[in-house]
Amino acid sequence: MNPEAESAHGAESSPLGRPVAYRDTYAPELLFPIDRQLKRSELGLRAEALPFVGEDLWNAYELSWLDPRGKPVVALGQFRVPASTPRLVESKSLKLYLNSFNQQRFPSVESVQETIARDLSAAAGGAVAVDIVPLLQRPWRAAAYPDGFCLDALEIAVDTYQPEPAFLRAASGGAEVHETLYSHLLKSNCLVTGQPDWGMLVVRYRGQAIEREGLLRYIVSFRGHNEFHEQCVERVFCDILARCRPAELSVWARYTRRGGLDINPFRATHAGLKGGEEIEVRQ
């Protein structure tokens, strides 16, 4: 597959929701990139003037291949796709691509890592960082709770289940605050299949205090919304930035695993803000 040619396609052309033949030998053509700008245009964003930096952090829990003698190797993978890349990779296609390693022989872990980095970088249109750690080395994922205030115990009434930016408001004239707010009540739906995606949303900012009940209503309002993970996080970021005007902002979503993969987008006003440190690989 030519990623440049495929980049013009939207989600409706992806393998999501369609029967696809299972491949167990290396098939990079299974990767399906989607042009990010198709959805960013809805938010009024231009590729040359994005209001954020960040990345999409993927964790792969079902990664295996054969060593030169035909013996299976199993590993954990972590892929970091910069938000500046022109394309995202559709998740089912990435799962199918990783499955194509199952009966393929590779000389080393490093060769698998280099192969995946090359293929994902070509699909995304920019350098993707890849880290592969065999389970023999006993890696584990640490997913910590944020050091901040959880919004979920707030007593609110909700009757809106499509994104409503009007719920977002910040105090005027008060003292500047620097805080972290988070919620486990984020739910959105796959853009193509409509299946639910569950996640924790973390908002870190510096500026006038964001009204907490309104932020929670806004997060819950995504419950009936159909978009990919990356697109939801960019919508949240842009809405908070426009409505609350913080001096600094970062938005981080920790989505739950599906099909052996989880996707965790992070967007921030500038480099250096805290993001994906809630997830790390330890050995």
C-alpha positions in Angstrom: 0.0 0.0 0.0 1.1 3.5 -0.8 0.5 5.6 2.3 0.5 8.8 0.3 -2.3 7.5 -1.9 -4.3 6.1 1.0 -4.0 9.4 3.0 -6.9 10.9 1.0 -9.3 8.2 2.4 -11.4 8.7 5.5 -12.6 6.2 8.1 -15.4 5.0 5.8 -12.8 3.2 3.7 -11.0 1.5 6.6 -11.2 -2.3 7.4 -13.3 -1.4 10.6 -16.6 -3.2 10.6 -15.8 -5.4 7.7 -14.7 -9.1 7.5 -10.9 -9.2 6.8 -8.8 -12.2 5.9 -6.4 -13.1 8.7 -2.7 -12.9 7.7 0.1 -14.5 9.8 3.1 -13.6 7.7 4.5 -10.1 7.4 2.1 -7.8 5.5 2.9 -4.1 5.9 0.2 -3.3 3.3 -2.4 -4.0 5.9 -1.7 -0.7 7.7 -4.4 1.8 6.9 -3.5 5.5 7.4 -6.2 8.2 7.8 -5.6 11.9 7.0 -5.8 13.8 10.3 -6.8 17.0 8.5 -10.2 15.5 7.5 -11.3 15.9 11.2 -9.1 18.8 12.1 -10.8 21.0 9.5 -14.0 20.5 11.5 -12.3 22.3 14.4 -11.0 25.1 12.2 -7.4 23.8 12.5 -4.7 24.3 9.8 -1.9 21.8 9.5 0.7 24.6 9.4 -0.6 26.3 12.6 -1.7 23.6 15.1 -2.5 25.0 18.6 -0.9 22.0 20.2 2.0 19.6 20.3 1.8 16.0 21.6 1.7 12.4 20.6 -0.4 9.3 20.5 0.9 6.6 22.8 0.0 3.0 21.7 0.6 0.0 23.9 0.6 -3.4 22.2 0.0 -6.4 24.5 -0.4 -9.2 21.8 2.9 -9.0 19.9 4.7 -12.2 18.8 7.0 -13.5 16.0 9.3 -16.5 15.4 13.0 -16.5 16.1 15.4 -17.9 13.4 14.8 -21.4 14.7 11.0 -21.1 14.5 10.5 -20.7 18.3 7.9 -18.0 19.2 8.9 -14.8 21.0 6.2 -12.8 22.8 6.6 -9.2 23.8 5.1 -5.9 24.8 5.3 -3.0 22.3 5.0 0.7 22.7 4.6 3.1 19.8 4.8 6.9 20.0 3.2 8.7 17.0 3.8 12.5 17.0 0.6 14.6 16.7 2.4 16.5 14.0 2.3 13.6 11.6 -0.2 14.1 8.8 -1.9 10.7 9.3 -3.1 8.5 12.1 -3.2 4.7 11.7 -6.5 3.0 12.0 -6.5 0.7 15.0 -7.9 -2.5 13.4 -5.4 -2.2 10.6 -2.6 -2.0 13.1 -3.9 -5.1 14.9 -4.1 -7.0 11.6 -0.5 -5.8 10.8 0.9 -6.9 14.1 -0.9 -10.3 13.7 1.0 -10.7 10.4 4.2 -11.1 12.5 2.9 -14.3 14.2 4.4 -16.8 11.8 7.3 -14.6 10.4 10.9 -15.3 11.4 13.1 -12.4 12.5 16.8 -12.6 13.4 16.4 -10.4 16.5 14.2 -8.2 18.7 16.0 -5.2 17.2 15.0 -6.3 13.7 11.3 -6.4 14.7 11.6 -3.0 16.3 13.2 -1.5 13.3 10.7 -3.1 10.9 7.7 -1.8 12.9 9.3 1.7 13.3 9.9 1.9 9.5 6.4 0.7 8.6 4.5 2.9 11.1 6.6 6.0 10.2 5.8 5.5 6.5 2.1 5.1 7.3 1.9 8.1 9.6 4.2 10.3 7.5 6.7 11.0 10.2 9.1 9.4 12.6 7.3 6.9 15.0 9.3 5.8 18.0 9.0 2.0 18.8 10.1 0.1 21.8 9.8 -3.7 22.0 10.5 -5.6 25.2 10.1 -9.5 25.3 8.1 -10.9 28.2 11.2 -12.9 29.1 12.6 -9.7 30.4 9.6 -9.3 32.7 8.3 -5.9 31.6 5.1 -4.5 33.1 2.9 -1.6 32.5 2.4 0.9 35.4 -0.8 2.9 34.9 -1.0 5.3 37.9 -3.8 7.6 38.9 -3.1 11.3 38.3 -2.0 13.5 41.2 -5.1 15.7 41.1 -8.8 16.1 41.8 -11.2 13.5 40.5 -14.4 15.1 39.3 -16.6 12.0 39.4 -18.1 12.5 42.9 -19.6 15.9 41.9 -23.4 15.9 42.1 -24.6 17.0 38.6 -27.6 16.5 36.5 -26.9 15.5 32.9 -29.2 15.2 29.8 -26.7 16.1 27.0 -24.8 13.3 25.3 -23.2 15.1 22.4 -20.2 17.4 22.9 -21.4 20.7 24.3 -18.6 23.3 24.7 -21.0 25.8 26.3 -20.7 23.7 29.5 -17.1 25.0 29.8 -16.4 28.2 31.7 -13.6 29.7 33.8 -13.7 32.2 36.6 -13.0 35.8 35.7 -10.8 38.0 37.8 -9.8 35.4 40.3 -6.3 34.2 41.3 -4.5 32.0 38.8 -4.5 28.3 39.6 -2.3 25.4 38.5 -4.2 22.2 38.9 -5.0 18.7 37.5 -8.6 17.6 37.1 -9.6 14.1 35.8 -12.5 11.8 35.3 -13.1 8.2 34.6 -16.5 9.0 32.9 -15.2 9.6 29.4 -17.0 7.4 26.9 -17.1 8.0 23.2 -17.9 5.6 20.3 -15.9 4.4 17.3 -16.4 6.6 14.3 -17.1 3.6 12.0 -18.6 0.8 14.1 -20.3 2.8 16.9 -18.8 0.5 19.5 -18.0 2.2 22.9 -14.6 3.4 23.8 -13.9 3.9 27.5 -11.3 6.1 29.0 -9.9 8.4 31.7 -9.5 12.0 30.8 -6.9 14.2 32.5 -6.8 18.0 32.2 -3.9 19.9 33.5 -3.8 23.7 33.2 -2.6 27.0 34.5 -5.0 30.0 34.4 -8.3 31.1 35.8 -10.1 28.3 37.6 -12.2 26.0 35.4 -15.7 25.4 36.8 -15.5 21.8 37.8 -19.2 20.8 37.4 -19.3 22.3 33.9 -16.1 20.4 32.9 -17.6 17.1 34.1 -20.9 17.8 32.2 -18.7 18.5 29.1 -16.8 15.2 29.5 -20.0 13.2 29.9 -21.5 14.9 26.9 -19.1 12.8 24.7 -21.1 9.7 25.7 -23.0 9.5 22.4 -20.3 11.0 20.2 -18.7 9.1 17.3 -15.0 9.9 16.8 -11.6 8.2 17.0 -9.6 8.6 20.3 -7.2 11.0 18.8 -10.0 13.2 17.4 -11.9 13.3 20.7 -8.8 14.5 22.6 -8.1 17.2 20.0 -11.7 18.4 20.2 -11.5 18.5 24.1 -8.2 20.4 23.9 -9.6 23.0 21.4 -12.8 23.5 23.3 -11.1 24.1 26.6 -8.6 26.4 25.1 -11.2 28.5 23.3 -13.8 28.6 26.2 -11.5 28.9 29.3 -8.4 30.5 27.8 -5.8 28.9 30.1 -2.2 30.1 29.9 -1.0 26.5 29.7 -3.1 23.4 28.9 -2.5 19.7 28.5 -5.2 17.0 27.8 -4.4 13.3 28.2 -6.8 10.4 27.6 -6.0 6.9 28.9 -8.3 4.7 26.9 -8.9 1.0 27.9 -7.5 -1.8 25.8 -9.3 -3.3 22.9 -8.0 -6.1 20.7 -4.7 -6.1 22.5 -4.1 -2.4 21.9 -4.7 0.8 23.8 -4.4 4.3 22.4 -3.6 7.2 24.7 -3.5 10.6 22.9 -1.8 13.6 24.6 -2.1 17.2 23.5 -0.5 20.3 25.1 0.0 24.0 24.4 3.8 23.5 24.3 6.5 20.9 24.8 7.6 20.1 28.3 4.2 19.8 29.9 3.4 16.6 31.7 1.5 14.0 29.7 1.9 10.2 29.4 4.0 9.6 32.5 1.1 7.8 34.1 2.0 4.9 31.9 5.5 3.5 31.8 7.2 0.2 31.1 9.3 -1.2 33.9 11.7 -4.1 33.7 
